[in-house]
Amino acid sequence: MTAHCVHKIKIGYATVPRRLILCLLAAWIMWFVAGCHNDPVDEPEEKPGVGEIVPDPGMDLYGLVVDENGNPVPGVVVSDGFQCTLTNAKGIYQMKKSAGAEFVHFSVPSDYEVPTVSATGQMALFYSPIGAKRRHDFKLKKLPATETEFTLVCIGDPQVTNNDELNRFKYETMDDLKTFTNSFQGAVYGLVMGDVTGDKPLLFDQMKALMGSSRMPVFTTIGNHDKVPGTHTSLPRTITDFSKVFGPVNYSFNRGDVHFVCLDNVIYTNSSDYGGGFTASQIEWLKQDLKYVPKSKMVIVFFHIPVRGTSSVKNRSLFLDALQGFAEVHLMSGHTHYTENYLHANPINT
């Protein structure tokens, strides 16, 4: 997105069924070369590493991050969706839970595997619903070697609405994706760019299972058709049904030399009218997340509605300002049902 892109990026397209876009509206396939600029996680039955954690006064959300051998993992960014903190030398994080926080989640470090629902369900699992619990522990598995390159697949707007379309996604899209991802020996990761279904939240669980059925770990963002109307037409649609299945809608993770950020940028004013944009609390969370990221990193932010040369995106300037100074920035989205490369000027607030 900046004028000095130095990574090799390969763009390709997947074969998709006609009406659904079902499949890959865009299978943008990006190859990043280094050297260039189940269900939500619960605390384990036996707490690894240390026994009791005695949090500081006022800290009511805390836990431990360890590796597969029970060793503490320091320096991991942990968030409740409103604030961010780091694990200390003992792998312990703590914070005062923000009002409205529903999940605690961590930013997967580059040198650890992406946790997934299961060996056959490759949906990323990096979060735990807070509920009534205060302590939430996480376990990571060290990669055998640092990833110097990986392939990224972006899936736009499946929008399934019935069993026939669900079967097309399974037997056309996912079969094609399995063939494609199996053709690579290295790491492959997937981003779903929203509109997982076409206003059919009852299909979320089935789509989650299908999207995670290839060998690539998959991260998901929310689209306008994934939000559900409230009890009255004057009320905005909510993320509740989506989050029950897919977890938080604002989060980050790391792969290789790339920092990824997912944001919900669909803002409903009632049950039918919506636009693109970011809330003030999202911008603040984004700034907190990015303060732990070296400016030398590539940053990829993915969301549903494109952020292009328009002032109609709420808090557009504040969002772009938060991304200033990084070596390379890419914004990835779905929603439009066609592919387009849009280049922002450098600096990227114009």
N, C-alpha and C positions, 0 to 999 in steps of 0.2 A: 504494500500500500504506500510505502514511502518511496522516494525517488531512487534510493540506493539499495534496492533488493539484490542480495548476493547469494541467496539460496537458489538451488535448482528446483524449479517447480514444474511438474508435468501435469498437464490438464488432459482429461479424457472423459469419455461419456460411456455410460452403461446402456445396454439394451433394455428398454422398459415397456411395459404394457401401455396402451394408448391412453385411456381416459384417466387412469389413476394417478398418473405421475407418481403413481403408486410407487412406483418403484423409484428409481432414482431420478428425481426431477433433474438433478444434476449429478452425476457421480463425479464430482470434482475430485480428481485424484492427485494428491500432492506428495511429492517425494522430497523429504528434507535431508540434506547431506550435512553432517556435522563438520565443524571446522569453519563453517560459514556462519557470516553474520546473518428365597429366598426372599430375600426380604431384607429390610434395612439392617445394618450391622448393629448387633447388640453387644453389651459387654460380655466377655467370655465367662463360662461357668466358674472357672478358676482364674483369678486375676494374676497375670504373669508378672515377673520382675519384682515388684514390691508388693507388700501387703496393703496395709491401710494407707490411704492418702489423707493427710490432714490439711485441707485447704486453708488459705488465709481467710481472715474474717470477711464476711460479705460475699465470698466466692461460692456460688451454689451450682456451678457447672464445671466439672473437672473430670480428669481421667488420665489414662496412661497409654502411650504409643510405644509398642515394642516390635522387635523383629521375630522371625520364626523360632529363634532360640531363646526368646525371652529377654533379650538385651534391649535396653532403652534406646529409642531413636530420637536424638535431640534435633532441634531446629525445624520441626514439622509445623507448618501453619495450620491452625485449627480455628474454626469459625462457628458461630451460631447463626450466620446469615446477616448479621448486623455489625459485628466486630470480629477482629482477628487477633490471635495471639500465637506464640511459639511454644513448643515443648521445650523444657529445660534439659539440663545434662542428665537428669534421671528419667527423661521421657514423659514428664508430667506437664499437663496444661491445666489452667484454671482461669475462670472468668466469672463475672456476675452476669447471669443470663439476661439477655435483652428481652424487654416486653415484646410479645408477639413471636419470639423464636420458637420454632417447632422442631428443628433438626440441629444436631451438632455434626459437623463434617470436617474432613481434613483435606488438604491439597496434596494429592499423591506426589511424593518426591520422585525425581527423575531416575534415581538409582534403585527404585523398588518397583515390583510388579503392580499393575492395576488390580486391586481386589475385585472379584466378580461374584455374582450370585452363586455360581457353581462351576464345575469343570465343563458342563454342557450348556450353562446359561451365562453367557459372557457379557451381561449387562453390568456396568461398573457399580461397585458397592463400596462407597466411601463415606457413609453417613449412618447415623442412628437417630430415630425419632426420640425426642427428649422425654415426652410424657411426664410421669411423676418421678422418674429417676434423676439423680444428680450426677452419678458417675457413669461414664461411657468410655470403655477401653477399646483400642483398635490394635490389630496385629498386621504387620507388613512382612512381605517376603522379599529378600534382597535379590536383585537381578544378578545372574552369573557374570555379566559384564555390562558396562555402560553402553546404552544404545547410541550409536553414532549416526544412525539413519532409521527412518521408519516411513511407512506408507500411510497416508490419511485418506479415508473415504468419507465423503459427506453425502447424506441421504436427505433429499428434500421432499417434504409434503406427501407422505404416503396417502393420507386421507381416506383410509378404508372406512366403509359405512355398513358393510354386510358380510356374510360368510363367503359369498362368491369372491368378493374383492380380497377378503382375508386369504382365501386359497390362492388367488393370483399372486399376492405378495409372498406367500410361502413357496409356491412352486415355480414362479417366474423370477421375482426379484431376489429372494434369498438363495435360490439355487444358483442363479448367476453370480451372486456375491460370494458364495462358497467356492465356486470354481475360480473366481478371480482372486480371492484372498489366498487360496491354496496354491496359486501360481507363484507366490512370493515366499522366499525362505525366511526373510526377516520379519520384523514386527509390523503389524498392521493394526490401526485403530480406526474406529468409526464415530462420526458425529451425526446425530439425527437433528435436522434443523427445524423441528416443530411440525404441527399439524399431523401428529401420529395417526389420528382418526379424523373423520369428518363429523364432528359433534356426536361421537358415539363413545362415551367414557366406559361403557360396559365392555368394550373391546380392548381396553388398555392392557389388561393382563395377558391376553393372547398375543397382542402385538409385542409386548415386552419379551415374551418367550421366543417369538419368531425373530425379533431383531437381535437377540442374543444367541442365536443358534449357529452362527458361524464361529470361526476361531478368533475373530477380532473382538477385543473389549469395546463396548459401545457406550457413549455418553449421549444424553438426550436433553434438548431444550424444549420449551413449551411454545405452542403456536396459538393463534386466535381460536382455531377450531378445537383446541384441547381444553379451553376454559368452559366452565359450565354455568348456565344462568342460575341466578339466585331465586329467592322465593317471590320476587316481584320484578316486573320488567324495568322498573326505575333503578334497580340495583345493578352494579357492575358484575360481570361474570367472575368466578372464583377459580383458584388453582387447586382447591381441596382434593378433588377426585384424582387429578394428575399427580399431585404430590404423594398421595397414598400409595401409588404404584411406582412412581419414578423418583421420589425423594425431593430434595431441594431444587429450586429453580435458579438460584444464583450460587455459583460455586467455581472452583478453579482446580487445575491439576497441572502436572509437569511431565513432559516426555522429551528426552534428549535435551537439547538446548532451547526448547520451546516451552513457554508458559501459556496455558489455555485458560480462558475465562468464559463461563457460560452466564448469560443474563436473560431474564424474562423482560422483553421490551414491548410487550403487548399491553396497552392500557385501555381498558373498557370504561366508558362513562355511564353506560347502562347495559342492559342485556344484549343489545345489538350494535351499538356504536362504539368504535374503537379506533385507535391510532397507534403509531409507534412512539416510543420514548422511554425515558428512564426517570425514576423517582429520585428525590433528594437522598433518601436513605440508601438507594442502590449506588449512587455516585460516591457517597461516603464509604460504603463497604468496598467498592472498587478501588478507591484510593488506599484504603487500609491493606487490601490484598496486594496491590502493586508495590507498596513500600518495601515488601520483602523480596522483590524481584530485581536483579541487577539490570541496569539500563542497557547492558550489552546483549540482553536476551531478545529473541524474537517473541512477540506476543500475538496470539490469535484469540480474538474475541468472537464468540458465535452466539447468535440470537435468531429470532424468526423474521422480523420485518427489517428490510434493508435500511441502512443509514447512508444516504447519498447526499447530493447537493441540494438539500431542501431544508427549510426552516420549520417544517411541519412536525419534525421529530422532537418531542419534548426534551428539553435539557440537552439538546444535541451538542452545543458548544462545550458545556461542562463535561460531557462524556468524552469528546475528542481531546479536550485539554488534559484530561487525566492520563491520556496515552502518549503525551508528548515526551520526547527524549529517548524513547526506546529505539534500539538499532533497526528494528523492522516491525511493522504492525500490519496485520491482516484482519479484516472484518468479514465474517462469513455468515450468510443468512439464507433463508428459503423464501417462502411466501409468494413470490411473483410467478412461479410456474414457468420461468424461462431462465436461461443462463446469461449472465452479464458480468464483465469485469469493469468495475468502476474504480478509477484512480483518484484518491484524494490528493490535494496538493501537499507539499512539504514546506512548512509545518502543516499538520493534518487538521487544522481547525478552519479550513476554508473549503 
